[in-house]
């Protein structure tokens, strides 16, 4: 889940009020790629105004994003890939569902700056918004009891969620 420049007014329009479900994959940064989906909360609510429940369901060959129990996007393993450099310095294509076929960790990050903020909305960081804070009430991690190895059987799926096409190794090539 990502957001950038929340509450910034752009060209006199309503303040930025969207989050993004984003998947970063491919090669190691800075040669990685990313795909995802923007989402606006119900009733034009700005995510910065109150607590919200963000969730990611990670199931074999599929990742889904949710906000406040709304499933807004899905990306399948047919739309991601992974490459790594082996001991000989050669680029190797990882298995089809890599890197999302192994254990991960959670990262909660209040990032400031970077390429995204520098190139969207009002282009940059407004120093008048500081100090800032990220308040986290709780973090929970669950494993599906129906099928712990695949995650199948516990999913909550909305047929209206956007299917993010992602990028394949062929479509991401320069």
Steps between C-alpha positions, in 0.01 A plus 500: 500500500639834402389861501673811374443865588164442670299819546707700250274719288578467132409787266224619735326162499408279794798380706670174407308224675598164357710203594667247275536125520839454339716199425876550449677212322735400220860580572669656799451877536559722307423261213172379645154562358172561677131483422192569702166669535390834641199500734280780635328426830120512528328838540810688380669428833863601520715217641694757705193608698437188706601143572430246228547126473743405224539137406690285255401141434790301365397169351693267273525675160293802609521816710191706590467849654224627732409818685225501762385153385477608134694273264617747235778322308656164418823408325578145392836331452448508123565876537826499692847349468829491680863497390818477702873496438665164572851430633642533148351849458239378251135605509273204576122479465347381827200260515173641363349604833822641649569707700157458663556129559702543818480651845499880528501766769275797559629851444313802637659810354429871521718596206581861416629597160604275220417487131126450541437805720740705289309431178128506585246749629680818603835336429686468822472529873320791666709582809195663661344155563765396753517353751305189392428168665369159407274354766454123494239351730587137428656262251367149463625212290284197436562167333207327332410192702322340202820473296805644677734419210297685232271738691199370307161483665515811717490769234244778478453584134292773336436445130509879451864528608740612227718226358844660465661361185854550627808447288660187369868460431429564132284812552746654748803469271639832370 
